[in-house]
């Protein structure tokens, strides 16, 4: 299982959201947003960190 999917299931489990492998059409939009928001937020933070590092490296 790719790391991204593994993290998705871990986050859902921590939040008490019943996320299954395969079809999950039964979860609410609110629950889906909580899972996706946690993953997306970390991805954005990492992209910002990488961009800041590249900008700092290009100044020299």
RAFEN-V807502 format. One line per field, one symbol per residue. phi: phi as a letter, one per 30 degrees, with the letter a starting at -180 (. if undefined). psi: psi as a letter, one per 30 degrees, with the letter a starting at -180 (. if undefined). burial: + if it has 16 or more other C-alpha atoms within 10 Angstrom, else -. Layout:
phi: ???
psi: ???
burial: ???
This chain:
phi: .eeddddddddedddicdccdjdbdcddddddddddddddddddeddddddddddddddd
psi: kleeeeeeeeeeeefgkiklkbkhfflleeeeeeeeeeeeeeeeeeeeeeeeeeeeeff.
burial: --------+-++----+-+-----------+---+---+---------------------
